[in-house]
Amino acid sequence: MSSNSVSDDSPLFSFNPNLHLHTPDPPVQIGSVWAQAYPLKDSPLRGSTEHPLLNLAQGVPGQPPTDAFLDQIRFQSKSENSPAASGHSHGYGPVFGDARLRKALAGDINKFYRSSDSSLEGGPNQVAPENIAITAGCNLAFAATVMSLAKAGEAIVVPTPWYFNHYMTLESLGIVTVPLPTKGPDFLPSPGSIRSVLDDNVKAVKDGSSVARIKGVILVTPNNPTGAEYPPALIHEVAAICAERRVALMLDETYRDFVLSGDSVHQAIESSPSSSTSSSSSSQPQFGRAHELFQDRVSGLAGWSWSRSLIQLFSFSKSYAIPGHRLGAVVAHPSFLQKVETLPDGSCRTLFGPLSKALDNLQVAPPRTDTQRAVAWAIEDASEQEWRLNTAKELKARRQAFSQGLKTKVVVRLDDDGKLLESSHVQGEGDGQAKSPEEWGWKMESAGGYYAYLKHPFQGLESEKVAEALAGLVGVVTLPGTFFMPPPHASTEMSEQDRDSGSRLRVSIANVSTERLRVLPERLAILSQIWESKGPGWGI
């Protein structure tokens, strides 16, 4: 062993620096460490039994699946393992997933995204089972897709703030991440900026520059972490830009089932005469569509064929409350997956696309077929559809409660030493001491799906420190905005918008009930008051 080894018990082999050194530590695991530290020794809530931990960090469904869905899993498992069954839940299934689920999802996409006057059995942009691959979660769907699109040294455009696992995946594969800054409060990517980045890249590649060739653009809507819901017109314009420049547009729609009709950014779709989700048909909110790219005709996109440039990524985890079952999907051109070609003599041959090879390497087959077939049942079952719609309505109510909570006045609860006062000593609003989180400087900038993006008031203090204090001092676990930005050592120059994300936090409103969210204003006010008297950063 060389004399300059780190320690005698360190591994003799080296690690992949793209993962070990060039990516941040796992954000959700860091949040868990902060949660376990609550309450810190200087926490004013130390010893209180009335202030339990409020974990708003990871985006996790706040309720289990329905009993009917769980019964369906048991039914499928029992029937698949009967002596007469040809396969069983514990064996390998097809690499692209169970045929029932692929068929059900194709039908759901056609019903969800296509107008009521479009035939579900035809049309140039009809989605078919051969367009669909089922994956072990949407993280794997993204990894397999970018692995199939780009080789090491090529590039993908990713708007910031970004979903950190997208960046870590690209970095681990040696694929260059091209950040595209967005700006609050809406955090919408600019089609003009995407056009400029792609055109500059094409020119640089033609000129023989060493710049990485861009192979795709990824958009996440509703967004993680900001919650922003991208207007359909924006998505359509980006789709046209990508098609013209022959790069893939990847749409990650993990949270698509939490978009409701009547939301402001979707008015253009819902007011169209051909829409199947028209808000005029009912006073009650229904599911809304984020875009019309699966339609046969799309305004402004002459001769549009979605499969030639669009790849949709989806997750069943959030919509069906089954994150532990790890089910996602890729929707793409058949040749990206696997295509059967008829030869002149009438025989057929199978052409394996890059995704078939990636999935064979990464998962062999997606998880258990009993879960897949239960999901296929749930996609089409009317009661399950109603349950998903009610979940979307509840999430909207929580986002509204979160926003309203920031306006709620909270009475002073601390003495001059930062200790929690007994309720009998609390000063009332009539004493002029009550302040809302907004008055303290907390501001919600955007929200949608599972998330709200919150700006904190402590200028000059990185969001990582604020998140650590929220968890350790007042028992509220969030993820800091810096976790969703290029790391400081990244080769790209950090923009002013990127630096400004150091003042933001991602809050997952899906994890807890609306009732539990009502304690949040008090916690924010307590931290604000502590740091007003003790100085920002005290206690951590």
Beta strands, then each sheet from edge to edge (+ up, - down):
strand 1: 54-55
strand 2: 132-135
strand 3: 155-160
strand 4: 176-181
strand 5: 214-220
strand 6: 248-252
strand 7: 310-315
strand 8: 328-331
strand 9: 338-342
strand 10: 348-352
strand 11: 443-448
strand 12: 451-455
strand 13: 476-477
strand 14: 479-480
strand 15: 504-508
sheet 1: 1+ 13+
sheet 2: 2+ 8- 7+ 6+ 5+ 3+ 4+
sheet 3: 9+ 10-
sheet 4: 11+ 12- 15+ 14-
end
